Every structure is written in structure tokens, then in C-alpha cells.
């Protein structure tokens, strides 16, 4: 069975290598509510921005629109420090 690495929740590129635990939160937009999950996956590039707390850099790198920037702000305010690494080719969701 082939396991595909999760997609990065910031830039939407394949190849996430870590996740960050998040206290779940909700954002209210004019047309809908958006609910986070309890973890955000990150690729190596986006992880670098998160580890450095470079939120503006992360938003630029991921080419996020204003709604995406609000998701990053919510993540900033609700994530637990420290990334949880997983081995490429494994499924980090399997233990849930």
C-alpha cells in the first residue's frame, strides 16, 4: 500500500513532514464559518517560517489571500509550540 504524505496546510504543496497541535478554533467570514482541525501540517519551507514566528513571511511564501492570512493568525494564536515529526512514507493519521 502506498502512503501519500499529507499536503501542507499553509502552502497546499505536497510533502508535509511535521504537524503542529492546535487548540481548535473557528473563524467567522461573511459567507461561512471556518473550523480548524486539531493539527496543521507543514512542509519543510513553511515549517521554517512557523519555527521562526515569521507570520508575514509565511503568508507571502504561501501566497495567501486575506482569508488565508486570518487562518494563519488563528494558527499563530492557537498552536502549541514544537513540531511533531513523522517519517516520510508513514501515515500520521493512522494513530488517531
N, C-alpha and C positions, 0 to 999 in steps of 0.2 A: 504494500500500500504506500503510495506517495503522499507525503505530508507537505503541504504548501505553507511557507512562512506567512504569518499574518501580515496584512497591509499596515503601513504606518498610519496612525490616526491623525497625524498632523499634515503630512505632505501627500498622502494617498499613494505613495510608491510601495511596491512590494519589498519585502525583505526586512521587516521589523525584527529586531534582535533582543529587545527588552520590553518590559512593560512597567508602568508606574501605577501603584494603587491609588485610587481616588475615592474620596467620600462622594457618593452620588449627589448630583445637583441638577437643577432644572433652570433653563433659560426660557424666558417668555419673549417671543417675537410677535409682531403684529398678526401674522397669519397662522402661527402654530407655536406650541411649546416643544422644546428640545430637551431630552433627558440624557444625561451622561450614563455610561455604564460605571462599573466599579474599577475599571482599569483602562489605561490608554497605552496603546502600543507605539513604539518609536523605532525608526530606522537609525543607523549609526549617525547620520548627519543631524537629524532632529534631536537625538539624544544629547549631542554635544551642546546644542542651544539650551535644552532644558537643564542640563547639568550646570551650565554657566548662568542660569536665570536670565538669559538674553531673549526676552519675550519678543521684543521688536525684531530681532534678527530671525527668530523662528517664524514669525508672521511673514517677513519678507521672503525667507528661503522657501517656505511652503506656499507662497503666493496666495495668501488667504484674503478673502474679501472681508468687509466689516463684520458680517455674521461669524465668519471663521475666527476673526480676532476676538470676538466675545467668547467663543468656545475656549480659546487659549487663555483668556483672562479667568474664566471659570476654573480651568485646569490649574492655573497658577495658584488660585486661592483654595483649591480643594485636594491637591495631590499630596501624597506622603513623600518625604524626601527619600531618595535612593531608588535606583532602578533594579528590577528583578530580571536577571539574565536568563536566557534559556538557550539550549543547544539547537543550532540550525538543524532542520530536518525533524524536530520534535514538535508536538502539538501542546502548547502551554495551556490550552483549554481542556485537555484531557482529564486533568485532576479536579475539575470543578464538579 
